[in-house]
């Protein structure tokens, strides 16, 4: 459970120090006051990335040379310093050098309006979603993916220099290694999506009687990947890139026996929210650890009936930190007015 978060020079929050004393925390305040920034900062400590920008420099207040995120849980203390030199991460005052030793240490699942692009966006967004969530569950996945990407970069660079008549000895050596790591990635993702789908279907029944299903769609099956790397070499040389492999996978989301992208905006939001709750259930089942659920503007576009169903369906045995334009009242709810908590 997160007990305290302190931000210094993060976006528009020059200084804020919040203590959390209940499992259910509601951040309130007008638009632009920094509610989403607080959730963004917590999620960054979990994933090492912001969900709103790929450039960490954008998180630093424009008048400052650095930004600091400090989080204290009932188990650990996290400190992230962001500057023009990059990120420095400490856990319990010990500097962490390897990303694999940092990502997923603090377990969070976050919903943000940007997550609707999991349904509406490109396959690349869905691949990033799968990768990010697997980093939290399977440390070996991050290590394997890093090795695969390094080999893929080498293979693609080599392909740009080759012709059909070239000696392919080095290409074959790289392809053998690429297949080894690619096979592992495909198998891990297939198992992950199968397990996630079971939780998703159980959760979605609470909101709708329409069927919902997610399906892993590899660009090439494991049994065909090695064959492709050899038999389709001429094609890869022609296109100067590795045309198939787990780097081109996708996630199919079917709703009411149709592609989910054809659903209404409210239905898409409900699908993605259910997907996030399914991730919580999967992590708790597989890792037997607590998860912090971060909900950014989650209730908009839901009617009152669905809002109540959603709030009643939230797990009671975990910490939930959320914001919304809707006034919530609950005896077990800690309400924090961000406008009043800021120290300018």
N, C-alpha and C positions, 0 to 999 in steps of 0.2 A: 504494500500500500504506500502511495506517495504521501508523505507527511508535510513536505515543504517544497516550494519552487521559488527560486530567486532569479530574476532576469535583470541584466545590466546591459543597456545599449542594444537591445534586440528590437529591430524595427522601430515602431513609435513608442516603445516602452523603454524609457531611459533608466528607470529603476522601479521594480515592483517586487514585493516579498509577500507570498501567500502561504498561509498555513491551512492544511486540510485536516479536518477532525472528524469527518464522516465519510462513509463509503460513497454516498451519492452527493456530488458537488455540482452546483449550478452556477455558472458564470453569467452575470447579467450586466447590461450596460448598453449604451447607444452604439450604432454602427461606427466602426473605425476606432473604437476605444482600446482594442487590443485583445479581445476575447479569443479570436482565432489564433493570434500569435502565441498565446499561452499553450494551446493545444498543439500547435506546430512545434513549439520548443520541446514539449514532452515527447512527442513522436520522433523528433530528431535524435534525442538521446537514446531512443530505442532502436532506430533504424540507421542512424548516421546520415540521414538525408531529410531534406525538407520536401513536403508534398506540394509546395507552392512554387519552388524555384530550383533550378539545377545549379545555380551559382550561389555558394554559401555567402559571398560578399553582400548579397542583397538582404541578408538578415541583419546586417550591422546598421545601427542607426547612422544616418547620413552625416551626422556631426561628430562621429566617434571613429577611432582607429581600430576598435575591437568590440566584440560582443561576448557576453558570458552567460551561460546557462548553468544553473546549479540546482540539482534535485536531490532531496533526501528522502529515502524510503525507510521502511521499518528494518531493512536489511543492509542497504548500501548508500553511499554518497557518490553522486556523479557530478563531474564538472567538465564542461565543454567550453573552450575558448576559441573563438573564430576571429581570424585576422587575415590580412593580405597574404600571410605565409601559409594559410590553410587552417586546419582544425587541430587542436591539442585536446586529448581526452584523458581524463583521470577518473579512476574508480577507486574510492577509498584512499585517495591521495597517491595512488600509484599510476604512473603514466602508462597508457595502453597504446602500443605501437601498431599492432595488427588489427585490421578491421574485423576479422573473424573472431577476435577475442572481445569485441565490443558490441557488435550487432546482436540484438536479441537478449542481451543480459537483462535489461529492463523490458519485460514483455508488454507490448501494447498492441491494440487493434484500433485503428482510427477510421471513422467515416467522415468524409468531407464532401461538399458538393462536387469537387473535381472528380470524385470516384465514380460519378455517373458515366464517365468516359470508359469505364471498364466494359460497359454495355455498348455505348454509342461510338467509341473511338476505334483506333486502328489496332491490328494484332500486336503491334509493338507495346501498346499500353497494357494489354492483357498479359503479355510475356513479362513485363516489368512487375505487374501485380503478383504473378505466380512466383517469380524469383524473390521478391521482397518478403512475401509471407513464408516461403520455404527457408529463407535465411534464419527466421526466428525459430523454426522447428528443427531444422537439420543443419548443424554446423558443417558437416561434411559437404553439403550441397554447395555452400559458398566457396569452399576450397576447390571442389571439382569444377564449378562454373568458371572460376578464375583461371584454372589451368586450361579449360576448353577454350575460353575466349583468347587466351594468349596463343594457343596453337592455331586457332581460326585466323587470327590476325597474321600469323606467319604464313599460313597456307594461302590466304588471299593475296598477300604481298608477293609470294612466289608465283602465283597464277598470272599476275600482271606482267611477269617477265618471260613467260613460256609461250611456245608455239606448239602446234601439233607434233612437229618433228623433234622437239626437245627431248633430252634425257630426263626421264621422270623418276629417277631413283630417289632423289630428295623429297619430291612430292609424295611418293609412296610411303616413305618413312614418317612424314608428318601426318599423312592420312591414317596410318595405323594407330598413332597416338591419339589423333582426334576422335577416331571411332571408339577407342577405349573409354574416354571420358564422356563422349556423346551418348554412348550406350547407358552409362550410369545415370546421366541426367534424364534421359527419356524414361527410364524405369522408375526413378524417384518421382518424377512429375506425374506419371500415370497412376501410381499408388496414391499420391497426395490428392489428386482430383477425384479419384474414386471415393476416398474416405470423406472428403469435403462435401461431395454431392449427397451422401447419405445424411449428413447433419443438415445440409441446406433444405432438403426435402421435408425433413421433420419440422424444422423451424418455420418454413413457409406455409405449412398447413395452418398455422395459427392466424395467418392473415388472409389467406385466399384458398378457395377450393380449385383454382386453376393449376395445372401441372407446371412445375419448374424443374429444369434439369441442366446441369453443366457437364460438358463432355470434353475430355482432353483430345485435341486434334493435332497430332504430330505431323510435321511436314513429311516425315518418312518413318516407317516402322523400324524398330530395332533390327529385325531380321534383314531389312533391305538397305540399311544405312551403309554398312561396309561395302556392299555390292555397288551402291551408288557412287561411293568415293572412287571406285576403280572403273566401273563400266561407263560412268558419265564424266570421265576426266576431260574428254574433248569438249563437252558442253561447258564445264567449269572453266576451261582454258579460253574458250570462245567468249564467255561472259565475264571473265577475269574475276570471278568470285565463286565461293562455295554455295551452290544454289539450293542445297537441301541440308537439313540437320536441325537439331533442337533450337538453334538460333532463329529458326523460321516457324516455330510452332504457334498454335493458336488455342484459344479456349472458346468452345461453342456454348452459348447460353440460349437455351430453348424455353420459351414461355408460352403456355397454352397451345402447344404443338406448332409453334412458329418461332422464328428468330426474335429474340427479346428486343432487338432494336426497333421492332414494329409496335411495341407496347407504348402506352401513354407515358407521359413524363412522371406522373405519380406512381405508376406501376414499376417503371424503371428504378425509381428511388427505392421502392419497397423491395425490389429484387436485390439491389446492391446492399441495402441495410441488412437484409436476411443473410446475404453472403458474408457480411462482417460478423454477424452473430454466430454463423456456422463456424467461422474461423476461431472464434472464442471457444466454442464447444470442442473443436478438434484439438486445440492446444491444451486445454484443460484435461482432455481425455488422454492424450499421448504423453504429455510432459508432467502432468500432475502438479502444475504450478498455477499461481494466480496471474491474472491478466488485467491490465488497466484498459478500460474501454473509453475511448475518446470520441465524442459525438459533436460535430460541428454543424450547427443549423440543420439538425436531422429531421425536425418535425414539419418543416415547411413543405407545402404541397400535399400534406396528408389532411384528410378531413378529421373532424373531432373523434369520430368512431375509431379510425385507424390510429390516431394519436394515442388514444386511451389503450387500445390493444397493444401498441408498441411499448408504451411505458409500463404496462402490467407484465409484459413478457420479458422485460430486462432482468438479467440474473441478479439475485439478491445477495449472492455470496462473493461479490467482486466490487472493485472500485470503479465508479462511472463518473467521468467528468464531462460535462456537456454545456453547451450554450444554445440559446434559442430566443426568438422574439416573443415566444409565448410565456406568460407568467405561470410558473409552476408553484404549487403549494403542497408541501408534504412535511410531516413531522420529522421524517428521517432525512430531510434534504438540507444540506448546508448551502446557503445562498451567499455569494460573494459579489459585491458591487465593484467592478473593476475600476470605474471612474473614481470611486472613493479610496481605492487601495493604491493607486499610482502615486509614486513619489517623484515629482518633476524636478 
